Amino acid sequence: MTRPLQNRTRVLILLVAVLLLGTVGTGAVLYASDQSARKDQVQPGGPVVTPGPVSLQPGAARTLVFRNMAWGPHRDELATVPAGHPDGPRTSSGVQCLRFHTAGGTGICLQAEHGALQDTYRAVVLDDHLKELHSFPAAGIPTRSRVSPSGHLAAWTVFVSGDSYAGTDFSTRTSIVDVRDWNLRENLEAFDLIRDGKPYRAPDVNIWGVTFADDNAFYATAATGGQTYLVRGDLAARTLTTLHQNVECPSLSPDGTRIAYKKRVPGASADAPWRLYVLDLATMTETATAEQRTIDDQALWSDTSTLLYALPGDFGADLWTVPADGGGPAVRLLEAAVAPAYPG
């Protein structure tokens, strides 16, 4: 083949390759655009969602507030339904949160801010009408949030590295703020850890999943040396004291006597290792709930005997309930929802 012919052949091949790449690139852009547009379209058979006012104050009838996961223009917004009719129409607030909790008229909303190159995150403290009172930069991907019963303290956990609790290659950052004076404890790893009655220090300590007893005492998970522990925190003393092993994402019962949590169990898969348990704080007796699927959530007590938690669903996640005493089956309460809370 002569050199001019070789050159023409190379040019032709290059043009064909460019055209193919352009076609693939255009197809990818169109596919992404179509997927994004689908999120704004109401999916047939999904919940009815309409915009309206959402309050974090308890009313005459109990309500449930949550992150709405139903496809449509109100996806990811905080929405509410009557607690007694969870399958009824939803009222959506217009406020978007990745994680959320409320108590005492205060809300904590973990949000994503989408940038051209990467997303950033922030923790937003809301008043009882979902108006922003204060915000703090969050160091990573939001994962857990809680408000103390009085509404005076708010806590949140983010992944600083990694995006799952299933493995060991992750790092968290957990913060607590007092909304009365905006005093921020930015990283609970700075607290003194007391393990088995002795001061303990290690570079691999991680803290996550705060649940409040009052405006000073709280519980959380501490991880170190490949083990997880339930710790009791003292905000004033800046201490964390281990109480029980193999406890993650604790949730204190309304009467302050029990902790619901996810526990790693033998024989489970590496990416789905947890089952839902309840710990009696007086006796340290563990009770397995009837939920046999893996739980990667911080369960919520809907009352003194029932747990509420999220599992994967058709729209992203559904909310399920199960008796805390292990005596009854799990029941789906609400589809297309996550991060629930009962104002009060």
C-alpha positions as CSV (number, residue, x, y, z in Angstrom):
1,M,0.0,0.0,0.0
2,T,1.4,3.4,-1.0
3,R,1.9,6.1,1.6
4,P,-0.9,8.4,0.3
5,L,-3.3,5.5,0.4
6,Q,-2.1,4.5,3.9
7,N,-2.7,8.1,5.1
8,R,-6.2,8.3,3.6
9,T,-7.0,4.9,5.2
10,R,-5.8,6.2,8.6
11,V,-7.9,9.4,8.2
12,L,-11.0,7.4,7.3
13,I,-10.5,5.1,10.4
14,L,-10.1,8.1,12.6
15,L,-13.2,9.8,11.3
16,V,-15.2,6.6,11.8
17,A,-13.9,6.3,15.4
18,V,-14.8,9.9,16.1
19,L,-18.3,9.4,14.7
20,L,-18.8,6.3,16.9
21,L,-17.5,8.0,20.0
22,G,-19.8,11.0,19.3
23,T,-22.7,8.6,18.9
24,V,-22.0,6.8,22.1
25,G,-21.4,10.1,24.0
26,T,-24.6,11.5,22.7
27,G,-26.4,8.4,23.7
28,A,-25.0,8.5,27.2
29,V,-26.0,12.1,27.6
30,L,-29.5,11.4,26.4
31,Y,-29.8,8.4,28.7
32,A,-28.7,10.4,31.7
33,S,-31.1,13.2,30.7
34,D,-33.9,10.7,30.4
35,Q,-33.1,9.1,33.8
36,S,-33.1,12.6,35.4
37,A,-36.4,13.5,33.7
38,R,-38.0,10.3,35.0
39,K,-37.3,11.3,38.5
40,D,-39.6,14.3,38.0
41,Q,-42.4,12.1,36.6
42,V,-45.0,10.6,38.9
43,Q,-44.8,6.8,38.6
44,P,-48.1,5.1,38.2
45,G,-49.2,3.4,41.3
46,G,-47.1,5.5,43.5
47,P,-48.2,7.6,46.5
48,V,-50.2,10.8,46.0
49,V,-47.9,13.8,47.0
50,T,-49.0,17.4,47.0
51,P,-47.2,20.5,48.3
52,G,-48.3,22.2,51.5
53,P,-47.2,23.3,55.0
54,V,-45.4,20.8,57.2
55,S,-45.0,21.5,61.0
56,L,-42.6,19.9,63.5
57,Q,-44.9,20.7,66.4
58,P,-47.2,18.1,67.7
59,G,-50.9,18.6,66.8
60,A,-54.2,17.2,67.9
61,A,-53.4,14.2,65.7
62,R,-50.0,12.5,65.6
63,T,-48.1,12.8,62.3
64,L,-45.1,11.1,60.7
65,V,-42.5,13.2,58.9
66,F,-40.0,11.5,56.5
67,R,-38.0,11.9,53.4
68,N,-40.3,11.2,50.5
69,M,-38.8,8.7,48.0
70,A,-41.7,8.6,45.5
71,W,-40.8,9.5,41.9
72,G,-42.0,12.9,41.0
73,P,-41.3,16.6,41.6
74,H,-41.3,16.2,45.4
75,R,-38.8,13.3,45.6
76,D,-36.3,13.8,48.4
77,E,-38.5,16.4,50.1
78,L,-39.7,16.2,53.7
79,A,-43.3,15.1,53.7
80,T,-45.9,14.2,56.3
81,V,-48.8,11.9,56.7
82,P,-51.2,11.2,59.6
83,A,-49.6,8.6,61.8
84,G,-52.9,6.7,61.9
85,H,-53.3,6.7,58.0
86,P,-49.7,6.3,56.7
87,D,-51.0,5.1,53.3
88,G,-53.0,8.3,52.7
89,P,-52.0,11.4,50.6
90,R,-48.7,13.0,51.5
91,T,-48.1,16.7,52.1
92,S,-44.6,17.7,50.9
93,S,-42.7,20.7,52.3
94,G,-40.3,21.7,49.5
95,V,-37.3,21.1,51.9
96,Q,-34.9,18.5,50.7
97,C,-33.0,16.3,53.1
98,L,-30.8,13.2,52.8
99,R,-31.2,12.4,56.5
100,F,-33.6,13.9,59.0
101,H,-34.8,13.8,62.5
102,T,-36.9,16.0,64.8
103,A,-37.9,16.3,68.4
104,G,-39.0,19.2,70.7
105,G,-39.8,21.4,67.7
106,T,-36.3,21.3,66.3
107,G,-35.3,19.6,63.1
108,I,-31.9,18.4,61.8
109,C,-31.6,18.1,58.0
110,L,-28.5,16.8,56.3
111,Q,-28.4,18.2,52.7
112,A,-26.3,17.9,49.6
113,E,-25.2,20.9,47.6
114,H,-24.5,19.9,44.0
115,G,-21.4,21.4,42.4
116,A,-20.0,21.3,38.9
117,L,-17.2,19.0,40.0
118,Q,-18.4,17.4,43.2
119,D,-21.1,17.5,45.9
120,T,-20.6,19.2,49.2
121,Y,-22.8,18.6,52.3
122,R,-24.1,20.6,55.2
123,A,-26.1,20.0,58.5
124,V,-29.0,22.4,58.7
125,V,-30.9,23.1,62.0
126,L,-34.6,23.9,61.3
127,D,-37.3,25.5,63.4
128,D,-40.8,24.0,63.8
129,H,-41.9,25.4,60.4
130,L,-38.8,24.1,58.6
131,K,-37.1,27.5,58.4
132,E,-33.3,27.4,58.6
133,L,-31.9,28.6,61.8
134,H,-28.2,27.7,61.4
135,S,-26.0,25.5,59.2
136,F,-22.7,23.8,59.5
137,P,-20.4,22.3,56.8
138,A,-20.4,18.5,56.9
139,A,-17.2,16.7,56.2
140,G,-18.7,13.9,54.1
141,I,-21.7,11.9,53.0
142,P,-24.6,12.1,55.5
143,T,-25.6,8.9,57.2
144,R,-27.3,9.4,60.7
145,S,-29.0,12.2,62.6
146,R,-30.8,12.7,65.9
147,V,-32.3,15.5,68.0
148,S,-32.6,15.3,71.8
149,P,-36.1,15.0,73.3
150,S,-36.1,18.7,74.4
151,G,-35.0,19.9,71.0
152,H,-31.9,21.5,72.5
153,L,-29.3,19.2,71.0
154,A,-28.8,17.9,67.4
155,A,-26.3,15.3,66.3
156,W,-25.2,14.0,62.9
157,T,-22.8,11.5,61.5
158,V,-21.1,11.6,58.0
159,F,-18.8,9.3,56.2
160,V,-15.4,11.1,55.8
161,S,-14.1,8.1,53.7
162,G,-16.0,5.1,52.5
163,D,-19.8,4.9,52.1
164,S,-20.8,1.8,53.9
165,Y,-20.6,0.3,57.5
166,A,-20.4,-3.2,56.1
167,G,-16.6,-3.2,55.5
168,T,-13.8,-1.9,57.6
169,D,-12.4,0.7,55.2
170,F,-14.4,3.7,56.3
171,S,-14.1,6.7,58.6
172,T,-16.9,8.7,60.2
173,R,-17.3,12.2,61.8
174,T,-20.0,12.7,64.4
175,S,-20.9,16.2,65.7
176,I,-23.3,17.5,68.4
177,V,-24.5,21.1,68.5
178,D,-26.4,22.9,71.3
179,V,-29.0,25.0,69.4
180,R,-29.4,27.4,72.3
181,D,-25.9,28.9,71.9
182,W,-24.6,27.1,68.8
183,N,-21.8,25.4,70.8
184,L,-20.5,22.8,68.4
185,R,-18.7,19.6,69.5
186,E,-17.3,19.0,66.0
187,N,-15.8,15.5,66.5
188,L,-16.8,13.1,69.3
189,E,-13.5,11.3,68.7
190,A,-12.0,14.1,70.7
191,F,-13.9,12.8,73.8
192,D,-12.1,10.5,76.3
193,L,-13.0,6.8,75.6
194,I,-13.2,4.5,78.6
195,R,-13.1,0.8,77.7
196,D,-13.5,-1.9,80.3
197,G,-13.1,0.8,83.0
198,K,-9.8,2.1,81.7
199,P,-8.8,5.1,79.5
200,Y,-8.3,3.9,76.0
201,R,-6.6,5.5,73.0
202,A,-6.1,4.3,69.5
203,P,-5.8,5.9,66.1
204,D,-8.6,3.8,64.5
205,V,-11.5,4.9,66.9
206,N,-14.7,5.8,65.1
207,I,-17.9,7.2,66.6
208,W,-21.3,7.2,65.0
209,G,-25.1,6.9,65.5
210,V,-25.9,9.2,68.5
211,T,-29.2,8.7,70.3
212,F,-30.0,11.1,73.2
213,A,-31.3,10.3,76.7
214,D,-31.5,14.0,77.7
215,D,-29.4,17.2,77.2
216,N,-26.3,15.7,78.6
217,A,-26.4,11.9,78.4
218,F,-26.4,10.0,75.1
219,Y,-25.5,6.7,73.5
220,A,-23.5,6.0,70.4
221,T,-21.4,3.3,68.6
222,A,-17.6,3.3,69.1
223,A,-15.5,1.1,66.8
224,T,-11.9,0.2,67.4
225,G,-9.7,-2.9,66.8
226,G,-12.3,-4.5,64.6
227,Q,-14.9,-4.4,67.4
228,T,-18.0,-2.2,67.9
229,Y,-19.3,-1.1,71.3
230,L,-22.3,0.6,72.7
231,V,-21.0,3.7,74.6
232,R,-22.7,6.0,77.0
233,G,-21.7,9.6,76.4
234,D,-21.4,12.5,78.9
235,L,-21.4,15.8,77.1
236,A,-20.3,17.9,80.0
237,A,-17.5,15.5,81.0
238,R,-16.6,14.8,77.4
239,T,-16.4,11.0,78.0
240,L,-17.6,7.9,76.2
241,T,-17.8,4.7,78.3
242,T,-18.3,1.3,76.8
243,L,-21.3,-0.8,77.9
244,H,-21.8,-3.7,75.6
245,Q,-20.1,-5.2,72.5
246,N,-21.4,-5.7,69.0
247,V,-23.8,-2.8,68.9
248,E,-24.2,-0.4,66.0
249,C,-26.6,2.5,65.4
250,P,-28.3,2.5,68.8
251,S,-31.8,3.9,69.4
252,L,-33.0,4.6,72.9
253,S,-36.6,3.7,73.8
254,P,-38.9,6.4,74.9
255,D,-38.8,5.1,78.5
256,G,-35.0,5.1,78.5
257,T,-34.8,1.4,79.4
258,R,-33.8,-0.3,76.1
259,I,-31.6,0.1,73.1
260,A,-32.6,-1.0,69.6
261,Y,-29.6,-1.7,67.4
262,K,-28.2,-3.6,64.5
263,K,-26.0,-6.5,65.4
264,R,-23.5,-8.4,63.3
265,V,-24.5,-12.1,63.2
266,P,-22.5,-15.2,62.3
267,G,-23.1,-16.6,58.9
268,A,-24.4,-13.4,57.3
269,S,-22.9,-12.1,54.1
270,A,-20.1,-9.5,54.3
271,D,-22.2,-6.8,52.7
272,A,-25.4,-7.6,54.7
273,P,-24.2,-8.7,58.1
274,W,-26.8,-7.2,60.5
275,R,-30.0,-8.2,62.2
276,L,-32.2,-6.0,64.4
277,Y,-31.9,-6.6,68.2
278,V,-33.0,-4.9,71.4
279,L,-30.8,-4.6,74.5
280,D,-32.2,-4.2,78.0
281,L,-29.9,-1.7,79.7
282,A,-30.6,-3.0,83.2
283,T,-29.7,-6.6,82.6
284,M,-27.8,-6.3,79.3
285,T,-30.1,-9.1,77.9
286,E,-30.4,-9.2,74.1
287,T,-33.6,-9.9,72.3
288,A,-33.7,-10.7,68.6
289,T,-36.7,-9.2,66.7
290,A,-38.6,-11.2,64.2
291,E,-37.1,-9.2,61.3
292,Q,-34.8,-11.7,59.5
293,R,-33.5,-9.3,56.7
294,T,-30.4,-7.3,57.1
295,I,-30.9,-3.8,58.6
296,D,-28.6,-1.0,57.7
297,D,-30.5,1.8,59.5
298,Q,-30.8,3.5,62.9
299,A,-34.2,2.2,63.9
300,L,-36.8,4.5,65.4
301,W,-39.2,3.7,68.3
302,S,-42.6,4.6,67.1
303,D,-43.9,3.8,70.6
304,T,-42.6,1.9,73.6
305,S,-43.1,-1.5,72.0
306,T,-42.6,-1.0,68.2
307,L,-39.6,-0.3,66.0
308,L,-39.7,1.6,62.7
309,Y,-36.9,1.2,60.1
310,A,-36.1,1.4,56.4
311,L,-35.4,-1.5,54.0
312,P,-34.8,-1.3,50.2
313,G,-38.0,-0.9,48.1
314,D,-39.3,-0.3,44.6
315,F,-38.8,3.5,44.9
316,G,-35.6,3.3,46.9
317,A,-36.7,2.5,50.4
318,D,-39.8,1.5,52.4
319,L,-40.6,1.8,56.1
320,W,-41.3,-1.3,58.1
321,T,-42.4,-2.0,61.7
322,V,-41.7,-4.9,64.0
323,P,-42.5,-5.6,67.7
324,A,-39.5,-4.8,70.0
325,D,-40.0,-7.9,72.1
326,G,-39.5,-10.4,69.2
327,G,-43.1,-11.6,69.4
328,G,-44.5,-10.6,66.0
329,P,-43.7,-10.4,62.3
330,A,-42.4,-7.4,60.4
331,V,-45.1,-5.3,58.5
332,R,-44.6,-2.7,55.8
333,L,-45.9,0.6,57.1
334,L,-45.1,3.0,54.3
335,E,-43.6,2.7,50.8
336,A,-41.1,5.1,49.2
337,A,-39.9,6.7,52.5
338,V,-36.8,6.9,54.7
339,A,-35.5,8.9,57.7
340,P,-38.8,8.9,59.7
341,A,-39.6,11.0,62.8
342,Y,-42.6,11.7,64.9
343,P,-42.9,15.4,65.9
344,G,-43.2,15.9,69.6
